[in-house]
Amino acid sequence: MYKIKVYVAHGYYQYEVKTMDAAIAHGQAIMNSGVYRRSNENGDVEFHKAYKVKVCGDGLASEYPDTFKRT
């Protein structure tokens, strides 16, 4: 299983998908739209601005690691 974490203004939502391809596709789709859409416990649809998406799971490491520098 692969975990998707969608960071919004007040925290993050997370859910799991079964394949790496699905996880990458979900992450890219959310970042392309900039919006995370979900149904709350009442069945209402909520839209949240997505600030960051993390895809977590085995086999996702890049063969081209990068470093971050503050400017």
mmJSON file of the N, C-alpha and C atoms, coordinates in Angstrom:
{"data_MODEL":{"atom_site":{
"group_PDB":["ATOM","ATOM","ATOM","ATOM","ATOM","ATOM","ATOM","ATOM","ATOM","ATOM","ATOM","ATOM","ATOM","ATOM","ATOM","ATOM","ATOM","ATOM","ATOM","ATOM","ATOM","ATOM","ATOM","ATOM","ATOM","ATOM","ATOM","ATOM","ATOM","ATOM","ATOM","ATOM","ATOM","ATOM","ATOM","ATOM","ATOM","ATOM","ATOM","ATOM","ATOM","ATOM","ATOM","ATOM","ATOM","ATOM","ATOM","ATOM","ATOM","ATOM","ATOM","ATOM","ATOM","ATOM","ATOM","ATOM","ATOM","ATOM","ATOM","ATOM","ATOM","ATOM","ATOM","ATOM","ATOM","ATOM","ATOM","ATOM","ATOM","ATOM","ATOM","ATOM","ATOM","ATOM","ATOM","ATOM","ATOM","ATOM","ATOM","ATOM","ATOM","ATOM","ATOM","ATOM","ATOM","ATOM","ATOM","ATOM","ATOM","ATOM","ATOM","ATOM","ATOM","ATOM","ATOM","ATOM","ATOM","ATOM","ATOM","ATOM","ATOM","ATOM","ATOM","ATOM","ATOM","ATOM","ATOM","ATOM","ATOM","ATOM","ATOM","ATOM","ATOM","ATOM","ATOM","ATOM","ATOM","ATOM","ATOM","ATOM","ATOM","ATOM","ATOM","ATOM","ATOM","ATOM","ATOM","ATOM","ATOM","ATOM","ATOM","ATOM","ATOM","ATOM","ATOM","ATOM","ATOM","ATOM","ATOM","ATOM","ATOM","ATOM","ATOM","ATOM","ATOM","ATOM","ATOM","ATOM","ATOM","ATOM","ATOM","ATOM","ATOM","ATOM","ATOM","ATOM","ATOM","ATOM","ATOM","ATOM","ATOM","ATOM","ATOM","ATOM","ATOM","ATOM","ATOM","ATOM","ATOM","ATOM","ATOM","ATOM","ATOM","ATOM","ATOM","ATOM","ATOM","ATOM","ATOM","ATOM","ATOM","ATOM","ATOM","ATOM","ATOM","ATOM","ATOM","ATOM","ATOM","ATOM","ATOM","ATOM","ATOM","ATOM","ATOM","ATOM","ATOM","ATOM","ATOM","ATOM","ATOM","ATOM","ATOM","ATOM","ATOM","ATOM","ATOM","ATOM","ATOM","ATOM","ATOM","ATOM","ATOM"],
"id":[1,2,3,4,5,6,7,8,9,10,11,12,13,14,15,16,17,18,19,20,21,22,23,24,25,26,27,28,29,30,31,32,33,34,35,36,37,38,39,40,41,42,43,44,45,46,47,48,49,50,51,52,53,54,55,56,57,58,59,60,61,62,63,64,65,66,67,68,69,70,71,72,73,74,75,76,77,78,79,80,81,82,83,84,85,86,87,88,89,90,91,92,93,94,95,96,97,98,99,100,101,102,103,104,105,106,107,108,109,110,111,112,113,114,115,116,117,118,119,120,121,122,123,124,125,126,127,128,129,130,131,132,133,134,135,136,137,138,139,140,141,142,143,144,145,146,147,148,149,150,151,152,153,154,155,156,157,158,159,160,161,162,163,164,165,166,167,168,169,170,171,172,173,174,175,176,177,178,179,180,181,182,183,184,185,186,187,188,189,190,191,192,193,194,195,196,197,198,199,200,201,202,203,204,205,206,207,208,209,210,211,212,213],
"type_symbol":["N","C","C","N","C","C","N","C","C","N","C","C","N","C","C","N","C","C","N","C","C","N","C","C","N","C","C","N","C","C","N","C","C","N","C","C","N","C","C","N","C","C","N","C","C","N","C","C","N","C","C","N","C","C","N","C","C","N","C","C","N","C","C","N","C","C","N","C","C","N","C","C","N","C","C","N","C","C","N","C","C","N","C","C","N","C","C","N","C","C","N","C","C","N","C","C","N","C","C","N","C","C","N","C","C","N","C","C","N","C","C","N","C","C","N","C","C","N","C","C","N","C","C","N","C","C","N","C","C","N","C","C","N","C","C","N","C","C","N","C","C","N","C","C","N","C","C","N","C","C","N","C","C","N","C","C","N","C","C","N","C","C","N","C","C","N","C","C","N","C","C","N","C","C","N","C","C","N","C","C","N","C","C","N","C","C","N","C","C","N","C","C","N","C","C","N","C","C","N","C","C","N","C","C","N","C","C","N","C","C","N","C","C"],
"label_atom_id":["N","CA","C","N","CA","C","N","CA","C","N","CA","C","N","CA","C","N","CA","C","N","CA","C","N","CA","C","N","CA","C","N","CA","C","N","CA","C","N","CA","C","N","CA","C","N","CA","C","N","CA","C","N","CA","C","N","CA","C","N","CA","C","N","CA","C","N","CA","C","N","CA","C","N","CA","C","N","CA","C","N","CA","C","N","CA","C","N","CA","C","N","CA","C","N","CA","C","N","CA","C","N","CA","C","N","CA","C","N","CA","C","N","CA","C","N","CA","C","N","CA","C","N","CA","C","N","CA","C","N","CA","C","N","CA","C","N","CA","C","N","CA","C","N","CA","C","N","CA","C","N","CA","C","N","CA","C","N","CA","C","N","CA","C","N","CA","C","N","CA","C","N","CA","C","N","CA","C","N","CA","C","N","CA","C","N","CA","C","N","CA","C","N","CA","C","N","CA","C","N","CA","C","N","CA","C","N","CA","C","N","CA","C","N","CA","C","N","CA","C","N","CA","C","N","CA","C","N","CA","C","N","CA","C","N","CA","C","N","CA","C","N","CA","C","N","CA","C"],
"label_alt_id":[null,null,null,null,null,null,null,null,null,null,null,null,null,null,null,null,null,null,null,null,null,null,null,null,null,null,null,null,null,null,null,null,null,null,null,null,null,null,null,null,null,null,null,null,null,null,null,null,null,null,null,null,null,null,null,null,null,null,null,null,null,null,null,null,null,null,null,null,null,null,null,null,null,null,null,null,null,null,null,null,null,null,null,null,null,null,null,null,null,null,null,null,null,null,null,null,null,null,null,null,null,null,null,null,null,null,null,null,null,null,null,null,null,null,null,null,null,null,null,null,null,null,null,null,null,null,null,null,null,null,null,null,null,null,null,null,null,null,null,null,null,null,null,null,null,null,null,null,null,null,null,null,null,null,null,null,null,null,null,null,null,null,null,null,null,null,null,null,null,null,null,null,null,null,null,null,null,null,null,null,null,null,null,null,null,null,null,null,null,null,null,null,null,null,null,null,null,null,null,null,null,null,null,null,null,null,null,null,null,null,null,null,null],
"label_comp_id":["MET","MET","MET","TYR","TYR","TYR","LYS","LYS","LYS","ILE","ILE","ILE","LYS","LYS","LYS","VAL","VAL","VAL","TYR","TYR","TYR","VAL","VAL","VAL","ALA","ALA","ALA","HIS","HIS","HIS","GLY","GLY","GLY","TYR","TYR","TYR","TYR","TYR","TYR","GLN","GLN","GLN","TYR","TYR","TYR","GLU","GLU","GLU","VAL","VAL","VAL","LYS","LYS","LYS","THR","THR","THR","MET","MET","MET","ASP","ASP","ASP","ALA","ALA","ALA","ALA","ALA","ALA","ILE","ILE","ILE","ALA","ALA","ALA","HIS","HIS","HIS","GLY","GLY","GLY","GLN","GLN","GLN","ALA","ALA","ALA","ILE","ILE","ILE","MET","MET","MET","ASN","ASN","ASN","SER","SER","SER","GLY","GLY","GLY","VAL","VAL","VAL","TYR","TYR","TYR","ARG","ARG","ARG","ARG","ARG","ARG","SER","SER","SER","ASN","ASN","ASN","GLU","GLU","GLU","ASN","ASN","ASN","GLY","GLY","GLY","ASP","ASP","ASP","VAL","VAL","VAL","GLU","GLU","GLU","PHE","PHE","PHE","HIS","HIS","HIS","LYS","LYS","LYS","ALA","ALA","ALA","TYR","TYR","TYR","LYS","LYS","LYS","VAL","VAL","VAL","LYS","LYS","LYS","VAL","VAL","VAL","CYS","CYS","CYS","GLY","GLY","GLY","ASP","ASP","ASP","GLY","GLY","GLY","LEU","LEU","LEU","ALA","ALA","ALA","SER","SER","SER","GLU","GLU","GLU","TYR","TYR","TYR","PRO","PRO","PRO","ASP","ASP","ASP","THR","THR","THR","PHE","PHE","PHE","LYS","LYS","LYS","ARG","ARG","ARG","THR","THR","THR"],
"label_asym_id":["A","A","A","A","A","A","A","A","A","A","A","A","A","A","A","A","A","A","A","A","A","A","A","A","A","A","A","A","A","A","A","A","A","A","A","A","A","A","A","A","A","A","A","A","A","A","A","A","A","A","A","A","A","A","A","A","A","A","A","A","A","A","A","A","A","A","A","A","A","A","A","A","A","A","A","A","A","A","A","A","A","A","A","A","A","A","A","A","A","A","A","A","A","A","A","A","A","A","A","A","A","A","A","A","A","A","A","A","A","A","A","A","A","A","A","A","A","A","A","A","A","A","A","A","A","A","A","A","A","A","A","A","A","A","A","A","A","A","A","A","A","A","A","A","A","A","A","A","A","A","A","A","A","A","A","A","A","A","A","A","A","A","A","A","A","A","A","A","A","A","A","A","A","A","A","A","A","A","A","A","A","A","A","A","A","A","A","A","A","A","A","A","A","A","A","A","A","A","A","A","A","A","A","A","A","A","A","A","A","A","A","A","A"],
"label_entity_id":["1","1","1","1","1","1","1","1","1","1","1","1","1","1","1","1","1","1","1","1","1","1","1","1","1","1","1","1","1","1","1","1","1","1","1","1","1","1","1","1","1","1","1","1","1","1","1","1","1","1","1","1","1","1","1","1","1","1","1","1","1","1","1","1","1","1","1","1","1","1","1","1","1","1","1","1","1","1","1","1","1","1","1","1","1","1","1","1","1","1","1","1","1","1","1","1","1","1","1","1","1","1","1","1","1","1","1","1","1","1","1","1","1","1","1","1","1","1","1","1","1","1","1","1","1","1","1","1","1","1","1","1","1","1","1","1","1","1","1","1","1","1","1","1","1","1","1","1","1","1","1","1","1","1","1","1","1","1","1","1","1","1","1","1","1","1","1","1","1","1","1","1","1","1","1","1","1","1","1","1","1","1","1","1","1","1","1","1","1","1","1","1","1","1","1","1","1","1","1","1","1","1","1","1","1","1","1","1","1","1","1","1","1"],
"label_seq_id":[1,1,1,2,2,2,3,3,3,4,4,4,5,5,5,6,6,6,7,7,7,8,8,8,9,9,9,10,10,10,11,11,11,12,12,12,13,13,13,14,14,14,15,15,15,16,16,16,17,17,17,18,18,18,19,19,19,20,20,20,21,21,21,22,22,22,23,23,23,24,24,24,25,25,25,26,26,26,27,27,27,28,28,28,29,29,29,30,30,30,31,31,31,32,32,32,33,33,33,34,34,34,35,35,35,36,36,36,37,37,37,38,38,38,39,39,39,40,40,40,41,41,41,42,42,42,43,43,43,44,44,44,45,45,45,46,46,46,47,47,47,48,48,48,49,49,49,50,50,50,51,51,51,52,52,52,53,53,53,54,54,54,55,55,55,56,56,56,57,57,57,58,58,58,59,59,59,60,60,60,61,61,61,62,62,62,63,63,63,64,64,64,65,65,65,66,66,66,67,67,67,68,68,68,69,69,69,70,70,70,71,71,71],
"pdbx_PDB_ins_code":[null,null,null,null,null,null,null,null,null,null,null,null,null,null,null,null,null,null,null,null,null,null,null,null,null,null,null,null,null,null,null,null,null,null,null,null,null,null,null,null,null,null,null,null,null,null,null,null,null,null,null,null,null,null,null,null,null,null,null,null,null,null,null,null,null,null,null,null,null,null,null,null,null,null,null,null,null,null,null,null,null,null,null,null,null,null,null,null,null,null,null,null,null,null,null,null,null,null,null,null,null,null,null,null,null,null,null,null,null,null,null,null,null,null,null,null,null,null,null,null,null,null,null,null,null,null,null,null,null,null,null,null,null,null,null,null,null,null,null,null,null,null,null,null,null,null,null,null,null,null,null,null,null,null,null,null,null,null,null,null,null,null,null,null,null,null,null,null,null,null,null,null,null,null,null,null,null,null,null,null,null,null,null,null,null,null,null,null,null,null,null,null,null,null,null,null,null,null,null,null,null,null,null,null,null,null,null,null,null,null,null,null,null],
"Cartn_x":[0.845,0.0,0.886,0.378,1.07,0.179,0.778,0.036,0.188,-0.939,-0.968,-1.282,-0.434,-0.694,-0.867,-2.011,-2.315,-2.323,-1.365,-1.231,-2.101,-2.951,-3.858,-3.555,-4.294,-3.995,-4.006,-4.844,-5.02,-4.433,-3.685,-3.105,-2.97,-3.213,-3.185,-4.204,-4.628,-5.484,-4.616,-4.915,-4.167,-5.093,-4.688,-5.409,-4.423,-4.824,-3.948,-4.494,-3.56,-3.884,-3.005,-3.339,-2.673,-1.38,-1.267,-0.091,0.708,1.997,2.859,2.377,1.969,1.482,0.26,-0.656,-1.844,-1.45,-0.494,-0.052,0.551,1.422,2.039,0.975,0.051,-1.015,-1.893,-2.248,-3.059,-2.316,-1.046,-0.252,-0.138,0.128,0.251,-1.074,-2.168,-3.482,-3.855,-3.579,-3.898,-3.049,-1.754,-0.892,-1.205,-1.586,-1.949,-3.177,-4.153,-5.369,-5.195,-4.292,-4.087,-5.18,-6.073,-7.225,-7.373,-7.678,-8.014,-9.508,-10.213,-11.666,-11.945,-12.806,-13.144,-14.589,-15.132,-16.471,-16.315,-17.023,-16.952,-17.931,-18.013,-18.852,-20.338,-20.754,-22.158,-22.453,-21.425,-21.601,-21.471,-21.124,-20.914,-19.528,-19.402,-18.107,-17.393,-16.139,-15.307,-14.165,-13.754,-12.614,-11.581,-10.341,-9.267,-8.102,-7.481,-6.278,-5.156,-4.525,-3.433,-2.108,-1.369,-0.071,1.068,0.9,1.951,1.311,1.898,1.465,2.7,2.597,3.652,3.102,3.897,3.562,4.576,4.102,4.978,4.759,5.853,5.77,7.087,7.185,8.414,8.648,9.905,10.278,10.105,9.927,9.704,10.956,12.052,13.264,13.773,14.242,14.767,16.207,16.589,17.996,18.775,18.093,18.713,18.376,18.972,18.632,19.029,18.234,18.536,18.723,19.172,19.326,18.589,18.147,17.415,18.286,18.388,19.144,18.226,18.234,17.461,18.182,17.403,18.011,17.575],
"Cartn_y":[-1.188,0.0,1.245,2.287,3.57,4.632,5.492,6.506,7.856,8.548,9.897,10.843,11.84,12.871,14.194,14.834,16.109,17.189,18.102,19.168,20.352,20.781,21.914,22.946,24.043,25.15,24.739,23.814,23.48,22.119,21.478,20.172,19.345,18.037,17.212,16.082,15.645,14.475,13.376,12.13,11.034,9.879,9.128,7.919,6.993,5.762,4.768,4.281,3.962,3.314,2.068,1.176,-0.129,-0.156,0.661,0.552,1.852,1.714,2.877,3.791,3.215,4.026,4.849,4.242,4.968,6.076,5.805,6.807,8.019,7.776,8.877,9.642,8.935,9.59,10.458,9.974,10.759,12.023,11.873,13.025,14.067,13.631,14.565,15.242,14.504,15.089,16.158,15.892,16.874,18.124,17.958,19.128,19.894,19.197,19.887,20.765,20.284,21.073,22.077,21.772,22.644,22.53,21.548,21.408,19.945,19.742,18.411,18.391,17.475,17.342,16.099,16.247,15.104,15.183,14.048,14.003,13.913,14.771,14.72,13.677,13.576,12.541,12.727,13.939,14.198,13.937,13.58,13.355,14.617,15.739,16.989,16.968,17.579,17.647,18.92,18.766,19.89,20.055,21.287,21.592,22.331,21.867,22.476,22.806,23.965,24.308,23.387,22.702,21.777,22.529,22.529,23.192,22.246,20.976,19.99,18.613,17.692,16.295,15.429,14.479,13.489,12.126,11.363,9.981,9.116,8.239,7.429,5.948,5.198,3.758,3.209,1.905,1.249,1.453,1.605,1.68,3.036,4.086,5.415,6.288,5.802,6.621,6.954,8.171,8.628,8.165,7.878,7.59,8.884,10.023,11.336,12.176,11.879,12.637,14.102,14.977,16.405,16.936,18.167,18.828,20.155,20.619,21.879,22.89,24.091,25.181,26.364,26.938,28.163,29.34,30.285,31.497,32.719],
"Cartn_z":[0.0,0.0,0.0,-0.643,-0.715,-0.098,0.685,1.416,0.716,0.517,-0.038,1.112,1.322,2.329,1.595,1.794,1.144,2.218,2.132,3.12,2.72,3.649,3.449,4.537,4.574,5.484,6.955,7.34,8.752,9.15,8.277,8.58,7.319,7.424,6.215,6.297,5.115,4.96,4.368,4.704,4.112,3.775,2.772,2.377,1.684,1.434,0.831,-0.502,-1.393,-2.669,-2.782,-3.699,-3.755,-4.557,-5.607,-6.472,-6.505,-6.838,-6.959,-8.084,-9.205,-10.326,-9.925,-9.181,-8.722,-7.757,-6.88,-5.909,-6.61,-7.568,-8.32,-9.098,-9.732,-10.503,-9.605,-8.419,-7.483,-7.078,-6.696,-6.28,-7.373,-8.595,-9.711,-10.029,-9.99,-10.286,-9.263,-7.989,-6.948,-7.128,-7.385,-7.541,-8.827,-9.887,-11.135,-10.955,-10.195,-9.982,-8.85,-7.905,-6.753,-5.71,-5.888,-5.001,-4.587,-3.297,-2.794,-2.512,-3.14,-2.981,-2.157,-1.147,-0.299,0.138,0.541,1.135,2.642,3.371,4.833,5.366,6.693,7.314,7.036,6.63,6.282,4.81,4.053,2.626,1.792,2.441,1.712,1.075,-0.091,-0.764,-0.33,0.1,0.51,-0.488,-0.706,-1.563,-0.725,-0.76,0.015,-0.909,-0.716,-1.467,-1.007,-1.935,-1.621,-1.7,-0.602,-0.559,-0.893,-0.558,-0.79,-0.782,-1.55,-1.537,-1.315,-0.401,-0.194,-0.558,-1.299,-1.619,-0.882,-0.009,0.838,0.544,0.499,0.299,-0.196,-0.278,-0.718,-2.206,-2.583,-3.988,-4.629,-3.837,-4.404,-4.43,-3.874,-3.801,-5.2,-5.348,-6.631,-6.801,-8.022,-8.272,-8.486,-8.414,-8.55,-7.323,-6.161,-4.952,-5.083,-4.494,-4.542,-3.131,-3.029,-1.738,-1.789,-0.625,-0.527,0.187,-0.354,0.253,0.446,1.635,1.884,1.259,0.74,0.17,0.934],
"occupancy":[1.0,1.0,1.0,1.0,1.0,1.0,1.0,1.0,1.0,1.0,1.0,1.0,1.0,1.0,1.0,1.0,1.0,1.0,1.0,1.0,1.0,1.0,1.0,1.0,1.0,1.0,1.0,1.0,1.0,1.0,1.0,1.0,1.0,1.0,1.0,1.0,1.0,1.0,1.0,1.0,1.0,1.0,1.0,1.0,1.0,1.0,1.0,1.0,1.0,1.0,1.0,1.0,1.0,1.0,1.0,1.0,1.0,1.0,1.0,1.0,1.0,1.0,1.0,1.0,1.0,1.0,1.0,1.0,1.0,1.0,1.0,1.0,1.0,1.0,1.0,1.0,1.0,1.0,1.0,1.0,1.0,1.0,1.0,1.0,1.0,1.0,1.0,1.0,1.0,1.0,1.0,1.0,1.0,1.0,1.0,1.0,1.0,1.0,1.0,1.0,1.0,1.0,1.0,1.0,1.0,1.0,1.0,1.0,1.0,1.0,1.0,1.0,1.0,1.0,1.0,1.0,1.0,1.0,1.0,1.0,1.0,1.0,1.0,1.0,1.0,1.0,1.0,1.0,1.0,1.0,1.0,1.0,1.0,1.0,1.0,1.0,1.0,1.0,1.0,1.0,1.0,1.0,1.0,1.0,1.0,1.0,1.0,1.0,1.0,1.0,1.0,1.0,1.0,1.0,1.0,1.0,1.0,1.0,1.0,1.0,1.0,1.0,1.0,1.0,1.0,1.0,1.0,1.0,1.0,1.0,1.0,1.0,1.0,1.0,1.0,1.0,1.0,1.0,1.0,1.0,1.0,1.0,1.0,1.0,1.0,1.0,1.0,1.0,1.0,1.0,1.0,1.0,1.0,1.0,1.0,1.0,1.0,1.0,1.0,1.0,1.0,1.0,1.0,1.0,1.0,1.0,1.0,1.0,1.0,1.0,1.0,1.0,1.0],
"B_iso_or_equiv":[0.0,0.0,0.0,0.0,0.0,0.0,0.0,0.0,0.0,0.0,0.0,0.0,0.0,0.0,0.0,0.0,0.0,0.0,0.0,0.0,0.0,0.0,0.0,0.0,0.0,0.0,0.0,0.0,0.0,0.0,0.0,0.0,0.0,0.0,0.0,0.0,0.0,0.0,0.0,0.0,0.0,0.0,0.0,0.0,0.0,0.0,0.0,0.0,0.0,0.0,0.0,0.0,0.0,0.0,0.0,0.0,0.0,0.0,0.0,0.0,0.0,0.0,0.0,0.0,0.0,0.0,0.0,0.0,0.0,0.0,0.0,0.0,0.0,0.0,0.0,0.0,0.0,0.0,0.0,0.0,0.0,0.0,0.0,0.0,0.0,0.0,0.0,0.0,0.0,0.0,0.0,0.0,0.0,0.0,0.0,0.0,0.0,0.0,0.0,0.0,0.0,0.0,0.0,0.0,0.0,0.0,0.0,0.0,0.0,0.0,0.0,0.0,0.0,0.0,0.0,0.0,0.0,0.0,0.0,0.0,0.0,0.0,0.0,0.0,0.0,0.0,0.0,0.0,0.0,0.0,0.0,0.0,0.0,0.0,0.0,0.0,0.0,0.0,0.0,0.0,0.0,0.0,0.0,0.0,0.0,0.0,0.0,0.0,0.0,0.0,0.0,0.0,0.0,0.0,0.0,0.0,0.0,0.0,0.0,0.0,0.0,0.0,0.0,0.0,0.0,0.0,0.0,0.0,0.0,0.0,0.0,0.0,0.0,0.0,0.0,0.0,0.0,0.0,0.0,0.0,0.0,0.0,0.0,0.0,0.0,0.0,0.0,0.0,0.0,0.0,0.0,0.0,0.0,0.0,0.0,0.0,0.0,0.0,0.0,0.0,0.0,0.0,0.0,0.0,0.0,0.0,0.0,0.0,0.0,0.0,0.0,0.0,0.0],
"pdbx_formal_charge":[null,null,null,null,null,null,null,null,null,null,null,null,null,null,null,null,null,null,null,null,null,null,null,null,null,null,null,null,null,null,null,null,null,null,null,null,null,null,null,null,null,null,null,null,null,null,null,null,null,null,null,null,null,null,null,null,null,null,null,null,null,null,null,null,null,null,null,null,null,null,null,null,null,null,null,null,null,null,null,null,null,null,null,null,null,null,null,null,null,null,null,null,null,null,null,null,null,null,null,null,null,null,null,null,null,null,null,null,null,null,null,null,null,null,null,null,null,null,null,null,null,null,null,null,null,null,null,null,null,null,null,null,null,null,null,null,null,null,null,null,null,null,null,null,null,null,null,null,null,null,null,null,null,null,null,null,null,null,null,null,null,null,null,null,null,null,null,null,null,null,null,null,null,null,null,null,null,null,null,null,null,null,null,null,null,null,null,null,null,null,null,null,null,null,null,null,null,null,null,null,null,null,null,null,null,null,null,null,null,null,null,null,null],
"auth_seq_id":[1,1,1,2,2,2,3,3,3,4,4,4,5,5,5,6,6,6,7,7,7,8,8,8,9,9,9,10,10,10,11,11,11,12,12,12,13,13,13,14,14,14,15,15,15,16,16,16,17,17,17,18,18,18,19,19,19,20,20,20,21,21,21,22,22,22,23,23,23,24,24,24,25,25,25,26,26,26,27,27,27,28,28,28,29,29,29,30,30,30,31,31,31,32,32,32,33,33,33,34,34,34,35,35,35,36,36,36,37,37,37,38,38,38,39,39,39,40,40,40,41,41,41,42,42,42,43,43,43,44,44,44,45,45,45,46,46,46,47,47,47,48,48,48,49,49,49,50,50,50,51,51,51,52,52,52,53,53,53,54,54,54,55,55,55,56,56,56,57,57,57,58,58,58,59,59,59,60,60,60,61,61,61,62,62,62,63,63,63,64,64,64,65,65,65,66,66,66,67,67,67,68,68,68,69,69,69,70,70,70,71,71,71],
"auth_comp_id":["MET","MET","MET","TYR","TYR","TYR","LYS","LYS","LYS","ILE","ILE","ILE","LYS","LYS","LYS","VAL","VAL","VAL","TYR","TYR","TYR","VAL","VAL","VAL","ALA","ALA","ALA","HIS","HIS","HIS","GLY","GLY","GLY","TYR","TYR","TYR","TYR","TYR","TYR","GLN","GLN","GLN","TYR","TYR","TYR","GLU","GLU","GLU","VAL","VAL","VAL","LYS","LYS","LYS","THR","THR","THR","MET","MET","MET","ASP","ASP","ASP","ALA","ALA","ALA","ALA","ALA","ALA","ILE","ILE","ILE","ALA","ALA","ALA","HIS","HIS","HIS","GLY","GLY","GLY","GLN","GLN","GLN","ALA","ALA","ALA","ILE","ILE","ILE","MET","MET","MET","ASN","ASN","ASN","SER","SER","SER","GLY","GLY","GLY","VAL","VAL","VAL","TYR","TYR","TYR","ARG","ARG","ARG","ARG","ARG","ARG","SER","SER","SER","ASN","ASN","ASN","GLU","GLU","GLU","ASN","ASN","ASN","GLY","GLY","GLY","ASP","ASP","ASP","VAL","VAL","VAL","GLU","GLU","GLU","PHE","PHE","PHE","HIS","HIS","HIS","LYS","LYS","LYS","ALA","ALA","ALA","TYR","TYR","TYR","LYS","LYS","LYS","VAL","VAL","VAL","LYS","LYS","LYS","VAL","VAL","VAL","CYS","CYS","CYS","GLY","GLY","GLY","ASP","ASP","ASP","GLY","GLY","GLY","LEU","LEU","LEU","ALA","ALA","ALA","SER","SER","SER","GLU","GLU","GLU","TYR","TYR","TYR","PRO","PRO","PRO","ASP","ASP","ASP","THR","THR","THR","PHE","PHE","PHE","LYS","LYS","LYS","ARG","ARG","ARG","THR","THR","THR"],
"auth_asym_id":["A","A","A","A","A","A","A","A","A","A","A","A","A","A","A","A","A","A","A","A","A","A","A","A","A","A","A","A","A","A","A","A","A","A","A","A","A","A","A","A","A","A","A","A","A","A","A","A","A","A","A","A","A","A","A","A","A","A","A","A","A","A","A","A","A","A","A","A","A","A","A","A","A","A","A","A","A","A","A","A","A","A","A","A","A","A","A","A","A","A","A","A","A","A","A","A","A","A","A","A","A","A","A","A","A","A","A","A","A","A","A","A","A","A","A","A","A","A","A","A","A","A","A","A","A","A","A","A","A","A","A","A","A","A","A","A","A","A","A","A","A","A","A","A","A","A","A","A","A","A","A","A","A","A","A","A","A","A","A","A","A","A","A","A","A","A","A","A","A","A","A","A","A","A","A","A","A","A","A","A","A","A","A","A","A","A","A","A","A","A","A","A","A","A","A","A","A","A","A","A","A","A","A","A","A","A","A","A","A","A","A","A","A"],
"auth_atom_id":["N","CA","C","N","CA","C","N","CA","C","N","CA","C","N","CA","C","N","CA","C","N","CA","C","N","CA","C","N","CA","C","N","CA","C","N","CA","C","N","CA","C","N","CA","C","N","CA","C","N","CA","C","N","CA","C","N","CA","C","N","CA","C","N","CA","C","N","CA","C","N","CA","C","N","CA","C","N","CA","C","N","CA","C","N","CA","C","N","CA","C","N","CA","C","N","CA","C","N","CA","C","N","CA","C","N","CA","C","N","CA","C","N","CA","C","N","CA","C","N","CA","C","N","CA","C","N","CA","C","N","CA","C","N","CA","C","N","CA","C","N","CA","C","N","CA","C","N","CA","C","N","CA","C","N","CA","C","N","CA","C","N","CA","C","N","CA","C","N","CA","C","N","CA","C","N","CA","C","N","CA","C","N","CA","C","N","CA","C","N","CA","C","N","CA","C","N","CA","C","N","CA","C","N","CA","C","N","CA","C","N","CA","C","N","CA","C","N","CA","C","N","CA","C","N","CA","C","N","CA","C","N","CA","C","N","CA","C","N","CA","C","N","CA","C","N","CA","C"],
"pdbx_PDB_model_num":[1,1,1,1,1,1,1,1,1,1,1,1,1,1,1,1,1,1,1,1,1,1,1,1,1,1,1,1,1,1,1,1,1,1,1,1,1,1,1,1,1,1,1,1,1,1,1,1,1,1,1,1,1,1,1,1,1,1,1,1,1,1,1,1,1,1,1,1,1,1,1,1,1,1,1,1,1,1,1,1,1,1,1,1,1,1,1,1,1,1,1,1,1,1,1,1,1,1,1,1,1,1,1,1,1,1,1,1,1,1,1,1,1,1,1,1,1,1,1,1,1,1,1,1,1,1,1,1,1,1,1,1,1,1,1,1,1,1,1,1,1,1,1,1,1,1,1,1,1,1,1,1,1,1,1,1,1,1,1,1,1,1,1,1,1,1,1,1,1,1,1,1,1,1,1,1,1,1,1,1,1,1,1,1,1,1,1,1,1,1,1,1,1,1,1,1,1,1,1,1,1,1,1,1,1,1,1,1,1,1,1,1,1]
}}}
